[in-house]
Amino acid sequence: MTTDQARRERWQRYWDKHSASYDKQMRFFDRVLFGDSRAWVCSQAAGDTLEVGIGTGLNLPLYPAAATLTGIDISPAMLKIAADRARQLGREVGLREADAGALPFGDASFDTVVCTFSLCAIPGHQRAVSEMHRVLRPGGLLLLADHIAGSARSVRAIQRLPETVTVPTGGEHFLRRPLDQVRAEGFAIERRERFKLGIVERIAARKPALS
Ligand SMILES: C[S@@+](CC[C@H](N)C(=O)[O-])C[C@H]1O[C@@H](n2cnc3c(N)ncnc32)[C@H](O)[C@@H]1O
């Protein structure tokens, strides 16, 4: 087994194990930290939409009815909850087990790519953003929301403490800045909001259209 496979299986087991308690835990953070970020992201999705690291599908009720939804995640147990939620909502969504670092879709397959609160947990998040860029059609929209490194050095110093535990035990990073990778891929930033001492960020970024 390669190191990549072993790493993937480790985090797959981790998320499978935490799938049953995820919604309760996440609802708390949605309430106290992330505010209306899910609605902010999902309301902008249109056309063929891919959600990367879809988890238990907490965003599913928030997408416009006209969007065609596909979701991927490494955790079969998280995907099972997402499938149950989709069924209860009467919402059609194509769900697949896949790695964000190697998306099983051709180039330029989607009009919108969404990723909420997963880039903090995906190993090799730079590669994941490159893959999101690859599968987006020219002119397509990338929509992200996540917790990131805070604006002030003092805030980042505080964030560094829990990371020493959460990175090795849960793969959870507090000091990432996905915007750097989004810019490096050549996306044009259309909207960007930061709040809660700069530790929550949401981004709408456009892949340039072909000229
Ligand atoms: C914090 S949860 C976020 C779930 C969901 N996006 C949300 O907003 O509630 C992180 C998710 O990322 C998934 N994940 C972690 N590493 C991944 C990878 N390499 N590829 C795809 N999904 C991954 C986990 O299985 C988990 O479902």
Ligand as a Chemical Component Dictionary entry (heavy atoms), coordinates in Angstrom:
data_LIG
# 
_chem_comp.id                   LIG 
_chem_comp.type                 NON-POLYMER 
_chem_comp.pdbx_formal_charge   0 
_chem_comp.three_letter_code    LIG 
# 
loop_
_chem_comp_atom.comp_id 
_chem_comp_atom.atom_id 
_chem_comp_atom.alt_atom_id 
_chem_comp_atom.type_symbol 
_chem_comp_atom.charge 
_chem_comp_atom.model_Cartn_x 
_chem_comp_atom.model_Cartn_y 
_chem_comp_atom.model_Cartn_z 
_chem_comp_atom.pdbx_ordinal 
LIG C1  C1  C 0  -15.731 19.016 8.476  1  
LIG S1  S1  S 1  -16.467 17.917 7.357  2  
LIG C2  C2  C 0  -17.398 19.029 6.308  3  
LIG C3  C3  C 0  -18.568 18.375 5.670  4  
LIG C4  C4  C 0  -19.504 19.278 4.860  5  
LIG N1  N1  N 0  -18.798 19.893 3.754  6  
LIG C5  C5  C 0  -20.156 20.349 5.685  7  
LIG O1  O1  O 0  -20.148 21.519 5.281  8  
LIG O2  O2  O -1 -20.756 20.011 6.730  9  
LIG C6  C6  C 0  -15.114 17.446 6.343  10 
LIG C7  C7  C 0  -15.487 16.420 5.294  11 
LIG O3  O3  O 0  -14.371 16.298 4.391  12 
LIG C8  C8  C 0  -14.267 14.936 4.034  13 
LIG N2  N2  N 0  -12.902 14.703 3.536  14 
LIG C9  C9  C 0  -11.742 14.690 4.239  15 
LIG N3  N3  N 0  -10.697 14.448 3.435  16 
LIG C10 C10 C 0  -11.216 14.292 2.186  17 
LIG C11 C11 C 0  -10.650 14.008 0.911  18 
LIG N4  N4  N 0  -9.329  13.850 0.748  19 
LIG N5  N5  N 0  -11.470 13.911 -0.151 20 
LIG C12 C12 C 0  -12.812 14.073 -0.014 21 
LIG N6  N6  N 0  -13.414 14.342 1.166  22 
LIG C13 C13 C 0  -12.628 14.448 2.243  23 
LIG C14 C14 C 0  -14.589 14.182 5.301  24 
LIG O4  O4  O 0  -14.940 12.838 5.060  25 
LIG C15 C15 C 0  -15.751 15.030 5.841  26 
LIG O5  O5  O 0  -16.985 14.560 5.373  27 
# 
loop_
_chem_comp_bond.comp_id 
_chem_comp_bond.atom_id_1 
_chem_comp_bond.atom_id_2 
_chem_comp_bond.value_order 
_chem_comp_bond.pdbx_ordinal 
LIG C1  S1  SING 1  
LIG S1  C2  SING 2  
LIG S1  C6  SING 3  
LIG C2  C3  SING 4  
LIG C3  C4  SING 5  
LIG C4  N1  SING 6  
LIG C4  C5  SING 7  
LIG C5  O1  DOUB 8  
LIG C5  O2  SING 9  
LIG C6  C7  SING 10 
LIG C7  O3  SING 11 
LIG C7  C15 SING 12 
LIG O3  C8  SING 13 
LIG C8  N2  SING 14 
LIG C8  C14 SING 15 
LIG N2  C9  SING 16 
LIG N2  C13 SING 17 
LIG C9  N3  DOUB 18 
LIG N3  C10 SING 19 
LIG C10 C11 SING 20 
LIG C10 C13 DOUB 21 
LIG C11 N4  SING 22 
LIG C11 N5  DOUB 23 
LIG N5  C12 SING 24 
LIG C12 N6  DOUB 25 
LIG N6  C13 SING 26 
LIG C14 O4  SING 27 
LIG C14 C15 SING 28 
LIG C15 O5  SING 29 
# 
